[in-house]
Amino acid sequence: MGQEIGERIKLLRQARGWTQAKLADLSDVERSNIARYEANISQMTAQTLQRIANALEVPITLLYGLTNDQAVGTMEAVLIPVLGKIPAGELKFTEDTVVGHLPAPADIVAGGICFYLQISGNCMAPSYRDGDLAMVRVQPEVENGEVAVIVVDNEDATLKRFSRRGEFVVLRGDNPSQEPIALPANRVRVIGKVVGFFRRDK
């Protein structure tokens, strides 16, 4: 992701002409901890990162080098896992699947189970591009036309627009070059609904 979070905090602080002591005072974080965070020696909790972002008056996502289509800058944030892949069986967050953690608006998570899925390929372009991070709320059903994470035949997961037609399910990509796929409903399992996404700065 290029710069580390601590480097971004330091650059934003210096751009405002602030000392570490001033940022510490405004964010209610110990100055010694600010120094450790800027040097990328220590990791921050979501709550600490939120306080620093609020003090700097920037969206918390900016500290991660991300842009997003949802206004999360003033919302309380929690950290949720980023998955590089989804296991075919029971959904579990393990070292094999979790590649990191990123903030999510607490009101969207709202006690449910959410995760980010790193998108690979362009079957959902231009809506979602290769490298985007789709925010997924775990739920077994979605409405027709909604974008969902789907598992077919208990194999690797895919991101598609979901529609049910009688005993069949139609999975469609937003990329016009992709043909829709019709499958018996019993071959398809919904993992969750896409409720937002982050796009990395290029």
Protein Blocks (a to p, Z undefined) as FASTA:
>chain_A
ZZafklmmmmmmmmnopafklmmmmnopafklmmmmmnomaccdfklmmmmmmmnopafk
lmnopacfbdfklpccddddddfbdcfblcdddfklmgbdcdddfklnnopacddddded
jklbckbcghiacdddddfbdcehiacdddehhiacdddddddehjbccdddfblkbccd
dddfklpccfbdcfbdcdddZZ
